[in-house]
Amino acid sequence: LIDLLDGGRHAKAHVVGFSAGAFLALTLALHRPERVRSLALVSGAAHAGPQMRNVTEEWRRVREEEGPDAFALRLVKDVYFTDYTDEHLEVVDLVRAQLRSVPFHGPQRWMQTVLGFDGRGRIGSIRRPTWIAHGMNDVVVDASQARYLRQSIAGSELKLFPRTGHMVPIERTPEFTTGLLDFLTRVEAGGPGGPIDAIK
């Protein structure tokens, strides 16, 4: 990310991290805060809690014991709330096709990386405008993780989406996009009513 910013000659960036990408966003804010203009943490967490570990272990078991098709069904069941999948039955076929095109060792490495992250005790030092978005029915990363982020990062904002699972940007595209753009607009504007450090 730093190389990307340097290559584009950008001093700072608005960093949006979804799911495991939120871990990457937090890592950047912790280690190179001067390069972060703002943070948006979507379906993220400060650490891989017991629920996330249990879910990812079950994914591994289903993939190894029951095969890729069963894994696709389980993945869809876990990452989407039923309101979305009931209206978008095609999502199972899309996920199944994606999984067939990606060797399973890729997702396995991703899960190992995710489970190794723990930002507790450090994220309280973050002093950048931060917007947190989370589904209230997320069974991969419990909504309590979003509340922990909100309590730990001073001045951060939390938007909880009811009847929404892990895939907030897909399940709640209009509301999510509006909320994120509103946050970024206020950060850029600075001044009264904006998130903390908006003009730094």
C-alpha positions as CSV (number, residue, x, y, z in Angstrom):
1,L,0.0,0.0,0.0
2,I,2.8,2.4,0.8
3,D,4.4,1.6,-2.5
4,L,1.1,2.3,-4.2
5,L,0.8,5.7,-2.5
6,D,4.4,6.5,-3.3
7,G,3.9,5.5,-6.9
8,G,0.9,7.8,-7.3
9,R,2.7,10.6,-5.3
10,H,-0.1,10.6,-2.7
11,A,0.9,11.7,0.8
12,K,-2.3,10.2,2.4
13,A,-5.2,8.1,1.5
14,H,-8.7,7.3,2.7
15,V,-8.3,3.7,3.6
16,V,-11.4,1.4,3.4
17,G,-11.0,-2.2,4.6
18,F,-13.6,-4.9,4.3
19,S,-13.5,-8.0,6.4
20,A,-9.9,-9.2,6.5
21,G,-9.1,-5.9,4.7
22,A,-10.0,-4.1,7.9
23,F,-7.1,-5.8,9.6
24,L,-4.8,-4.4,6.9
25,A,-6.3,-1.0,7.3
26,L,-5.8,-1.1,11.0
27,T,-2.2,-2.2,10.5
28,L,-1.5,0.7,8.2
29,A,-3.0,3.2,10.7
30,L,-1.0,1.7,13.5
31,H,2.4,1.6,11.7
32,R,2.1,4.5,9.2
33,P,-0.5,6.8,10.6
34,E,0.9,9.8,8.6
35,R,-0.2,8.1,5.4
36,V,-3.8,7.6,6.5
37,R,-6.3,10.4,5.9
38,S,-9.2,8.4,7.3
39,L,-10.3,4.8,8.0
40,A,-13.5,3.0,7.1
41,L,-13.7,-0.5,8.8
42,V,-16.4,-2.7,7.3
43,S,-17.3,-6.0,8.9
44,G,-14.0,-5.8,10.7
45,A,-12.6,-6.5,14.1
46,A,-9.7,-5.7,16.4
47,H,-8.8,-9.4,16.6
48,A,-9.9,-12.8,15.5
49,G,-12.3,-13.8,18.3
50,P,-13.7,-17.2,19.2
51,Q,-16.7,-16.9,16.8
52,M,-14.5,-16.1,13.8
53,R,-12.2,-19.0,14.7
54,N,-15.1,-21.4,15.0
55,V,-16.6,-20.3,11.7
56,T,-13.4,-20.6,9.8
57,E,-12.6,-24.0,11.3
58,E,-16.0,-25.2,10.2
59,W,-15.3,-23.9,6.7
60,R,-12.1,-25.9,6.6
61,R,-13.8,-29.0,7.8
62,V,-16.7,-28.8,5.3
63,R,-14.3,-28.1,2.4
64,E,-12.1,-31.1,3.3
65,E,-14.8,-33.6,4.3
66,E,-17.8,-32.7,2.2
67,G,-16.3,-31.0,-0.9
68,P,-16.4,-27.7,-2.7
69,D,-20.1,-27.6,-3.4
70,A,-21.0,-28.1,0.3
71,F,-18.4,-25.5,1.1
72,A,-20.0,-23.0,-1.2
73,L,-23.4,-23.6,0.4
74,R,-22.0,-23.2,3.9
75,L,-20.1,-20.0,2.9
76,V,-23.2,-18.4,1.5
77,K,-25.2,-19.4,4.6
78,D,-22.6,-17.8,6.9
79,V,-21.7,-14.6,5.1
80,Y,-25.1,-13.4,3.9
81,F,-28.3,-12.8,5.9
82,T,-31.3,-14.8,4.7
83,D,-33.2,-11.7,3.5
84,Y,-30.5,-11.2,0.8
85,T,-30.1,-14.8,-0.3
86,D,-33.9,-15.3,-0.5
87,E,-34.1,-12.5,-3.0
88,H,-30.8,-13.4,-4.8
89,L,-30.8,-17.2,-5.3
90,E,-28.1,-16.9,-8.0
91,V,-25.5,-16.0,-5.3
92,V,-24.9,-19.6,-4.6
93,D,-24.0,-20.3,-8.2
94,L,-21.7,-17.3,-8.3
95,V,-19.9,-18.3,-5.1
96,R,-19.6,-21.9,-6.4
97,A,-18.0,-20.7,-9.6
98,Q,-15.6,-18.4,-7.8
99,L,-14.5,-21.2,-5.5
100,R,-13.9,-23.6,-8.4
101,S,-11.6,-21.0,-10.0
102,V,-9.4,-20.5,-6.9
103,P,-7.3,-23.3,-5.4
104,F,-8.3,-23.9,-1.7
105,H,-4.8,-23.2,-0.4
106,G,-5.4,-19.5,-1.2
107,P,-8.3,-19.2,1.2
108,Q,-6.5,-21.3,3.7
109,R,-3.6,-18.9,3.8
110,W,-6.0,-16.0,4.1
111,M,-7.7,-17.7,7.1
112,Q,-4.4,-18.3,8.8
113,T,-3.4,-14.6,8.3
114,V,-6.7,-13.4,9.6
115,L,-6.6,-15.6,12.7
116,G,-3.1,-14.3,13.6
117,F,-4.2,-10.7,13.8
118,D,-4.7,-9.0,17.2
119,G,-4.8,-5.2,17.5
120,R,-6.2,-5.1,21.0
121,G,-4.2,-2.8,23.2
122,R,-2.9,-0.9,20.3
123,I,-5.9,0.5,18.3
124,G,-6.6,3.0,21.1
125,S,-3.7,5.0,19.8
126,I,-5.4,5.6,16.4
127,R,-6.2,9.3,15.9
128,R,-7.7,9.3,12.5
129,P,-11.3,9.9,11.5
130,T,-12.9,6.4,11.5
131,W,-16.2,5.1,10.2
132,I,-17.2,1.6,11.3
133,A,-20.0,-0.3,9.4
134,H,-21.2,-3.7,10.5
135,G,-24.2,-6.1,10.0
136,M,-26.1,-6.8,13.1
137,N,-26.6,-10.4,12.0
138,D,-23.0,-11.1,11.0
139,V,-22.2,-14.7,12.1
140,V,-18.6,-14.5,10.9
141,V,-17.6,-11.4,12.9
142,D,-20.0,-10.7,15.7
143,A,-21.4,-7.1,15.9
144,S,-19.8,-6.9,19.4
145,Q,-16.5,-6.5,17.6
146,A,-17.7,-3.4,15.9
147,R,-18.8,-2.0,19.2
148,Y,-15.4,-2.7,20.6
149,L,-13.8,-0.8,17.7
150,R,-16.1,2.1,18.4
151,Q,-15.2,2.2,22.1
152,S,-11.5,1.8,21.4
153,I,-11.0,4.4,18.7
154,A,-11.7,7.9,20.0
155,G,-14.2,9.9,18.0
156,S,-15.0,7.0,15.7
157,E,-18.5,6.5,14.3
158,L,-20.5,3.3,14.2
159,K,-23.2,2.4,11.7
160,L,-25.0,-0.9,12.4
161,F,-27.2,-2.4,9.6
162,P,-30.2,-4.5,10.8
163,R,-31.0,-7.8,9.1
164,T,-27.6,-7.8,7.5
165,G,-24.8,-10.3,7.5
166,H,-21.1,-10.1,6.8
167,M,-21.4,-8.8,3.3
168,V,-22.6,-5.3,4.1
169,P,-21.4,-3.5,0.9
170,I,-23.4,-6.1,-1.2
171,E,-26.4,-6.6,1.0
172,R,-26.9,-2.9,1.8
173,T,-25.3,-1.2,-1.2
174,P,-27.4,2.0,-1.3
175,E,-27.3,2.7,2.4
176,F,-23.6,1.7,2.7
177,T,-22.5,3.8,-0.2
178,T,-24.5,6.8,1.1
179,G,-23.0,6.5,4.6
180,L,-19.4,6.1,3.4
181,L,-19.6,9.0,1.0
182,D,-21.2,11.2,3.7
183,F,-18.3,10.3,6.0
184,L,-15.6,11.0,3.4
185,T,-17.3,14.3,2.5
186,R,-17.2,15.5,6.1
187,V,-13.6,14.4,6.5
188,E,-12.6,16.4,3.4
189,A,-14.7,19.4,4.6
190,G,-13.3,19.4,8.1
191,G,-14.6,22.1,10.4
192,P,-17.4,21.8,13.0
193,G,-19.3,18.5,12.9
194,G,-16.6,16.6,11.2
195,P,-14.8,13.6,12.6
196,I,-11.8,14.2,14.9
197,D,-8.5,15.1,13.2
198,A,-10.4,15.8,10.0
199,I,-8.0,18.7,9.1
200,K,-4.8,17.0,10.1
